[in-house]
């Protein structure tokens, strides 16, 4: 057994220590030293936690640095990792820094229920009224002996002689009438005269012309072509001396006191158009003037090539201010009664794939700009906006600008986004 020297007030003594006690003492000393070496220091731990920081970019979260600075990709200020609002955040929501929000030019709006109106802009031309325009055709074969209408634009009156036609057929028919007048059998004479007169009427000779032949008993090879309506000559297809055949179109006469405005409407706009709807329109040749009219007719068919249907408006042109073929622009306001009480959002707020549409809704309880994607069902497009049928609630705040940047940030963070859904 070993001896240890103990110091006391009275001197030094040799004390004997049992082996068991020595083992216990050694264990206690070992625990004490280990505690001093490995035990966590509150001061040291606190300083370490304060000293270890990591910084990242809100737009490029893959960037990680141990000090403040600028993002090497976009030049934005780096923000401290974990320095976020402690309120609950949707796991799929993307949180942007104030700098990222400003750089992306994020704009928002609060949606409310509205009574929507759709303003359609249609384009077209002034045209002649087909009901008041007539095509003057040749009733007999012959030659234009005299032409009384010499140019397009000439005004004519119903019953006026447009041209005199020399026709051997007419000469033969008028000879038959003159011969029938001298037939001795009165009963047979009446039948023959009636038949000759009927033939001449079919060739568009007037009763006055026929009565003149009967009175003078002189056959004539000439027949006068009379205007069957009053108006302006808008087409002239014959010249003096021309040979013509039965049925040939010689002139077109239109009454310009009543015209049509023919507008082209795409098939997507047809559900918003109805007969009787009021429109306003203007013409390039009459700038500064706005005119009103009502839809009188909508085509029953869509043109297979242009995918448009004609919309007709009847115009009174008493002052002759409208001219056929004038270019016109019309505006029509459609009252969307079936969509009253729905929310309307701008097109810039929507990411649309052709099948599904999404918006980004702002989490208003967060201090930092935070957005979560939400799928919506859209109705018709109206004036740069969409009617929302479902997916949004009144009072929701949505992003209306910078939506693609928000979606890109969500995609980079591996969260649910329009690009990777």
C-alpha positions as CSV (number, residue, x, y, z in Angstrom):
1,X,0.0,0.0,0.0
2,X,1.3,3.4,-1.0
3,X,1.5,6.4,1.3
4,X,0.4,10.0,0.6
5,X,1.5,13.1,2.4
6,X,-1.3,15.3,3.7
7,X,-0.7,18.8,4.8
8,X,-2.3,19.9,8.0
9,X,-2.0,22.8,10.4
10,X,0.1,20.7,12.7
11,X,2.5,19.2,10.2
12,X,2.9,16.4,7.7
13,X,1.6,12.9,8.3
14,X,1.6,9.8,6.4
15,X,-1.9,8.5,5.6
16,X,-2.8,5.2,4.2
17,X,-5.7,5.1,1.6
18,X,-7.5,1.9,0.7
19,X,-7.3,0.7,-3.0
20,X,-11.1,0.9,-3.4
21,X,-11.2,4.5,-2.3
22,X,-8.5,5.4,-4.7
23,X,-10.5,4.0,-7.7
24,X,-13.5,6.0,-6.7
25,X,-11.4,9.2,-6.4
26,X,-9.9,8.6,-9.8
27,X,-13.4,8.1,-11.4
28,X,-14.6,11.4,-9.8
29,X,-11.6,13.3,-11.1
30,X,-12.1,11.9,-14.6
31,X,-15.8,12.9,-14.7
32,X,-14.9,16.4,-13.4
33,X,-12.3,16.9,-16.1
34,X,-14.6,15.6,-18.9
35,X,-17.3,18.0,-17.7
36,X,-14.9,20.9,-17.9
37,X,-13.8,20.0,-21.4
38,X,-17.0,18.9,-23.1
39,X,-19.9,20.6,-21.2
40,X,-21.7,23.2,-23.4
41,X,-21.0,26.7,-22.4
42,X,-24.0,29.0,-22.5
43,X,-21.9,31.9,-23.5
44,X,-19.9,30.0,-26.1
45,X,-23.0,28.4,-27.6
46,X,-24.8,31.7,-27.8
47,X,-21.8,33.3,-29.6
48,X,-21.5,30.5,-32.0
49,X,-25.2,30.7,-32.9
50,X,-24.9,34.4,-33.5
51,X,-21.8,34.0,-35.5
52,X,-23.0,31.3,-38.0
53,X,-25.3,32.9,-40.6
54,X,-26.3,31.9,-44.1
55,X,-27.6,34.2,-46.8
56,X,-29.6,33.5,-50.0
57,X,-31.4,35.2,-52.9
58,X,-35.2,35.3,-52.9
59,X,-35.3,34.9,-56.6
60,X,-32.6,32.3,-56.8
61,X,-32.7,30.2,-53.6
62,X,-30.0,27.9,-54.8
63,X,-27.5,30.7,-54.1
64,X,-26.1,30.2,-50.5
65,X,-23.3,32.4,-49.0
66,X,-21.9,32.9,-45.4
67,X,-21.9,36.6,-45.7
68,X,-24.1,39.5,-46.9
69,X,-23.7,40.6,-50.5
70,X,-25.3,40.6,-54.0
71,X,-26.8,37.7,-55.9
72,X,-24.3,36.7,-58.6
73,X,-27.3,35.9,-61.0
74,X,-29.6,38.9,-60.6
75,X,-27.7,41.4,-58.5
76,X,-30.3,41.5,-55.7
77,X,-29.3,41.9,-52.0
78,X,-29.0,38.5,-50.3
79,X,-31.2,37.9,-47.3
80,X,-30.5,35.9,-44.2
81,X,-31.8,32.4,-44.2
82,X,-34.6,31.8,-41.7
83,X,-35.4,35.5,-41.3
84,X,-39.0,35.1,-42.1
85,X,-42.3,35.7,-40.5
86,X,-43.1,33.0,-37.9
87,X,-46.8,32.9,-38.9
88,X,-48.0,29.8,-40.6
89,X,-47.2,29.7,-44.3
90,X,-48.7,27.4,-46.9
91,X,-46.1,24.8,-47.8
92,X,-46.7,25.5,-51.5
93,X,-46.6,29.3,-51.1
94,X,-43.6,31.3,-52.3
95,X,-42.3,34.1,-50.2
96,X,-40.5,37.0,-51.8
97,X,-38.4,39.7,-50.2
98,X,-39.4,43.3,-50.6
99,X,-36.5,43.7,-53.0
100,X,-37.6,40.8,-55.2
101,X,-41.2,42.0,-55.2
102,X,-40.0,45.5,-56.3
103,X,-37.7,44.0,-59.0
104,X,-40.5,41.9,-60.4
105,X,-42.9,44.9,-60.4
106,X,-45.5,42.9,-58.5
107,X,-48.9,44.5,-58.5
108,X,-52.1,43.2,-56.8
109,X,-55.8,43.8,-56.6
110,X,-58.7,42.8,-54.4
111,X,-61.5,41.0,-56.3
112,X,-65.1,41.9,-55.8
113,X,-68.4,40.8,-57.3
114,X,-69.3,43.0,-60.3
115,X,-72.0,43.4,-62.9
116,X,-70.0,42.9,-66.1
117,X,-70.4,44.5,-69.5
118,X,-68.7,43.4,-72.6
119,X,-67.8,45.9,-75.3
120,X,-67.3,44.4,-78.7
121,X,-65.5,46.3,-81.5
122,X,-66.5,45.2,-85.0
123,X,-65.3,46.3,-88.4
124,X,-67.2,46.5,-91.7
125,X,-68.3,48.6,-94.7
126,X,-71.2,50.6,-95.8
127,X,-73.1,48.7,-98.5
128,X,-76.1,49.3,-100.7
129,X,-79.5,48.1,-99.5
130,X,-80.2,45.0,-101.5
131,X,-83.9,45.4,-101.0
132,X,-83.9,48.8,-102.8
133,X,-81.4,48.0,-105.5
134,X,-82.4,46.4,-108.8
135,X,-80.4,44.9,-111.7
136,X,-81.7,45.9,-115.1
137,X,-81.5,43.0,-117.5
138,X,-82.1,42.6,-121.2
139,X,-85.5,40.9,-122.0
140,X,-84.7,40.4,-125.7
141,X,-81.8,39.7,-128.0
142,X,-80.6,42.7,-129.9
143,X,-78.4,45.7,-130.2
144,X,-78.1,48.9,-128.0
145,X,-79.4,51.5,-130.4
146,X,-79.4,54.4,-127.9
147,X,-78.0,54.6,-124.4
148,X,-79.6,57.2,-122.1
149,X,-77.4,56.4,-119.1
150,X,-73.8,57.0,-119.8
151,X,-71.9,56.6,-116.5
152,X,-72.0,55.1,-113.1
153,X,-73.5,57.7,-110.7
154,X,-76.2,58.9,-113.0
155,X,-79.5,59.3,-111.2
156,X,-82.6,57.7,-112.6
157,X,-86.3,57.7,-111.8
158,X,-88.5,54.6,-111.9
159,X,-90.1,54.3,-115.4
160,X,-87.3,56.4,-117.1
161,X,-85.9,55.0,-120.3
162,X,-82.4,53.7,-119.8
163,X,-81.7,52.4,-123.3
164,X,-83.4,51.7,-126.6
165,X,-82.8,48.2,-128.1
166,X,-83.1,47.2,-131.7
167,X,-84.5,43.7,-131.8
168,X,-85.6,41.7,-134.9
169,X,-87.6,39.5,-132.5
170,X,-89.6,42.5,-131.3
171,X,-90.2,43.5,-134.9
172,X,-91.6,40.1,-135.7
173,X,-93.8,40.1,-132.6
174,X,-95.2,43.6,-133.3
175,X,-96.0,42.6,-136.9
176,X,-98.0,39.7,-135.5
177,X,-100.0,42.1,-133.4
178,X,-100.6,44.5,-136.3
179,X,-101.7,41.5,-138.5
180,X,-104.1,40.2,-135.8
181,X,-105.8,43.6,-135.6
182,X,-107.0,43.1,-139.2
183,X,-108.2,39.5,-138.9
184,X,-111.8,39.2,-140.1
185,X,-113.1,36.7,-137.6
186,X,-113.7,38.8,-134.5
187,X,-113.6,35.8,-132.1
188,X,-110.3,34.5,-133.5
189,X,-109.0,38.1,-133.8
190,X,-109.5,38.7,-130.0
191,X,-107.5,35.5,-129.2
192,X,-104.6,36.4,-131.6
193,X,-104.4,40.0,-130.4
194,X,-104.3,38.9,-126.8
195,X,-101.6,36.3,-127.5
196,X,-99.5,39.0,-129.3
197,X,-99.9,41.5,-126.5
198,X,-98.9,38.8,-123.9
199,X,-95.7,38.1,-125.8
200,X,-94.8,41.8,-125.9
201,X,-95.5,42.2,-122.2
202,X,-93.1,39.3,-121.4
203,X,-90.4,41.2,-123.4
204,X,-91.0,44.1,-121.0
205,X,-92.8,46.4,-123.4
206,X,-95.0,48.7,-121.4
207,X,-98.8,48.8,-121.9
208,X,-98.4,52.3,-123.2
209,X,-96.0,51.1,-125.9
210,X,-98.3,48.3,-126.9
211,X,-101.3,50.7,-127.0
212,X,-99.3,53.0,-129.3
213,X,-98.6,50.1,-131.7
214,X,-102.3,49.2,-131.7
215,X,-103.3,52.8,-132.3
216,X,-100.8,53.4,-135.1
217,X,-100.9,49.9,-136.5
218,X,-97.2,50.2,-137.2
219,X,-94.7,47.4,-136.3
220,X,-91.5,48.5,-134.7
221,X,-88.1,46.8,-134.1
222,X,-87.3,49.0,-131.1
223,X,-88.0,48.3,-127.5
224,X,-87.3,50.7,-124.6
225,X,-85.6,49.4,-121.4
226,X,-87.3,51.2,-118.5
227,X,-85.9,51.7,-115.0
228,X,-87.7,49.5,-112.5
229,X,-86.6,51.6,-109.5
230,X,-85.4,55.0,-108.6
231,X,-81.9,55.6,-107.5
232,X,-78.3,55.9,-108.6
233,X,-76.6,53.7,-111.3
234,X,-73.9,51.8,-109.4
235,X,-73.0,49.4,-112.1
236,X,-72.9,49.8,-115.9
237,X,-72.1,46.8,-118.0
238,X,-73.0,47.9,-121.6
239,X,-72.1,50.6,-124.1
240,X,-74.0,52.0,-127.1
241,X,-73.8,49.7,-130.1
242,X,-73.2,46.5,-128.0
243,X,-75.0,43.4,-129.0
244,X,-76.9,41.9,-126.0
245,X,-78.5,38.6,-125.2
246,X,-81.7,37.9,-123.3
247,X,-81.0,37.9,-119.5
248,X,-77.7,40.0,-119.7
249,X,-77.3,42.3,-116.7
250,X,-77.0,45.8,-118.2
251,X,-77.2,48.2,-115.1
252,X,-77.5,48.1,-111.4
253,X,-79.6,50.9,-109.8
254,X,-79.5,51.4,-106.0
255,X,-81.6,53.6,-103.8
256,X,-78.9,55.3,-101.7
257,X,-81.4,56.9,-99.3
258,X,-81.4,53.6,-97.4
259,X,-78.1,51.8,-96.9
260,X,-76.7,48.8,-95.0
261,X,-73.8,48.7,-92.6
262,X,-72.3,45.2,-92.9
263,X,-70.1,44.2,-89.9
264,X,-67.9,41.1,-89.5
265,X,-68.3,39.3,-86.2
266,X,-66.1,36.4,-85.1
267,X,-67.9,33.3,-84.0
268,X,-66.7,33.8,-80.4
269,X,-68.5,37.2,-80.3
270,X,-71.8,35.9,-81.7
271,X,-73.3,34.8,-78.3
272,X,-73.2,38.5,-77.2
273,X,-75.0,39.9,-80.3
274,X,-78.8,40.0,-80.6
275,X,-81.2,41.5,-83.2
276,X,-82.4,44.9,-81.9
277,X,-79.2,45.7,-80.0
278,X,-78.0,49.3,-80.3
279,X,-74.6,50.0,-81.7
280,X,-72.5,53.1,-82.2
281,X,-70.2,53.5,-85.1
282,X,-67.9,55.9,-86.9
283,X,-66.5,56.1,-90.4
284,X,-62.9,57.1,-91.3
285,X,-64.2,59.5,-93.9
286,X,-66.5,61.2,-91.3
287,X,-64.1,61.6,-88.4
288,X,-65.4,63.3,-85.3
289,X,-69.0,62.0,-85.9
290,X,-70.5,59.1,-84.0
291,X,-73.7,57.5,-85.4
292,X,-76.2,55.1,-83.9
293,X,-78.1,52.2,-85.3
294,X,-79.7,48.9,-84.4
295,X,-78.9,45.3,-85.5
296,X,-81.4,44.2,-88.0
297,X,-80.0,40.8,-89.0
298,X,-77.3,38.3,-88.0
299,X,-76.2,35.7,-90.5
300,X,-77.4,32.2,-89.8
301,X,-74.1,30.7,-91.0
302,X,-70.4,31.3,-90.2
303,X,-68.1,31.8,-93.1
304,X,-65.9,28.6,-93.3
305,X,-62.8,30.6,-94.4
306,X,-63.0,33.8,-92.3
307,X,-64.8,32.3,-89.3
308,X,-67.0,35.4,-89.2
309,X,-70.7,36.1,-89.7
310,X,-72.2,39.2,-91.2
311,X,-74.1,41.5,-88.8
312,X,-76.4,44.0,-90.7
313,X,-77.5,47.4,-89.6
314,X,-80.0,49.4,-91.6
315,X,-79.2,53.1,-92.1
316,X,-81.2,56.1,-93.2
317,X,-79.1,58.2,-95.5
318,X,-81.4,61.1,-96.2
319,X,-78.5,63.6,-96.2
320,X,-76.4,61.3,-98.5
321,X,-73.5,61.5,-96.0
322,X,-72.8,57.8,-96.2
323,X,-71.3,56.3,-99.4
324,X,-71.2,52.7,-100.3
325,X,-67.9,51.0,-99.4
326,X,-67.0,53.4,-96.7
327,X,-65.0,51.7,-93.9
328,X,-66.7,51.7,-90.5
329,X,-65.8,50.8,-86.9
330,X,-68.6,49.8,-84.5
331,X,-68.9,49.4,-80.8
332,X,-71.5,47.2,-79.1
333,X,-72.1,47.0,-75.4
334,X,-73.5,43.6,-74.3
335,X,-75.1,43.3,-70.9
336,X,-73.9,40.1,-69.4
337,X,-77.0,39.4,-67.3
338,X,-76.2,35.7,-66.8
339,X,-72.9,36.6,-65.2
340,X,-74.1,39.3,-62.8
341,X,-72.5,38.9,-59.3
342,X,-69.4,37.3,-60.7
343,X,-65.8,38.5,-60.2
344,X,-63.8,40.0,-63.0
345,X,-60.1,39.9,-63.1
346,X,-57.6,41.3,-65.7
347,X,-56.1,39.0,-68.2
348,X,-52.6,39.8,-66.9
349,X,-53.4,38.0,-63.6
350,X,-54.1,34.6,-65.4
351,X,-51.7,32.0,-66.5
352,X,-53.6,30.0,-69.1
353,X,-52.6,26.8,-70.8
354,X,-55.7,26.4,-73.0
355,X,-57.2,23.9,-70.7
356,X,-56.5,25.1,-67.2
357,X,-56.1,28.6,-65.7
358,X,-54.4,29.7,-62.5
359,X,-53.8,32.8,-60.5
360,X,-51.5,33.7,-57.6
361,X,-53.4,34.7,-54.4
362,X,-51.5,36.8,-51.8
363,X,-51.4,35.6,-48.2
364,X,-52.4,38.8,-46.5
365,X,-51.4,37.5,-43.0
366,X,-47.7,37.5,-44.0
367,X,-45.5,40.5,-43.6
368,X,-43.4,39.5,-46.6
369,X,-45.1,39.3,-50.0
370,X,-46.3,35.6,-50.1
371,X,-48.3,34.0,-52.9
372,X,-49.9,30.6,-53.5
373,X,-51.1,29.3,-56.8
374,X,-54.8,28.6,-57.2
375,X,-56.7,27.1,-60.1
376,X,-59.8,29.0,-61.4
377,X,-62.6,28.4,-63.8
378,X,-63.0,31.3,-66.3
379,X,-66.0,32.5,-68.2
380,X,-66.0,34.8,-71.3
381,X,-63.3,37.4,-71.9
382,X,-64.5,41.0,-71.6
383,X,-62.5,44.1,-72.4
384,X,-59.1,42.8,-71.4
385,X,-60.4,40.8,-68.5
386,X,-62.0,37.5,-67.6
387,X,-65.2,36.6,-65.7
388,X,-64.4,34.1,-63.0
389,X,-66.9,31.4,-62.5
390,X,-65.2,29.6,-59.6
391,X,-62.0,29.4,-57.7
392,X,-61.9,32.9,-56.1
393,X,-63.7,34.4,-53.1
394,X,-64.8,38.0,-52.7
395,X,-62.0,39.9,-50.9
396,X,-59.1,37.6,-52.2
397,X,-56.1,39.6,-53.2
398,X,-54.4,38.4,-56.4
399,X,-51.3,39.3,-58.3
400,X,-52.1,41.2,-61.5
401,X,-48.5,42.0,-62.6
402,X,-45.3,40.0,-62.3
403,X,-47.2,36.7,-62.2
404,X,-44.6,34.9,-64.4
405,X,-41.8,36.0,-62.0
406,X,-43.8,34.6,-59.0
407,X,-44.3,31.4,-60.8
408,X,-40.6,31.2,-61.7
409,X,-39.7,31.7,-58.0
410,X,-42.1,28.9,-57.0
411,X,-40.6,26.6,-59.6
412,X,-37.0,27.3,-58.4
413,X,-38.0,26.5,-54.8
414,X,-39.5,23.2,-56.0
415,X,-43.0,24.2,-55.0
416,X,-46.3,23.8,-56.8
417,X,-46.3,26.1,-59.8
418,X,-48.0,26.5,-63.2
419,X,-44.8,25.5,-65.0
420,X,-44.3,22.1,-63.2
421,X,-47.8,21.2,-62.1
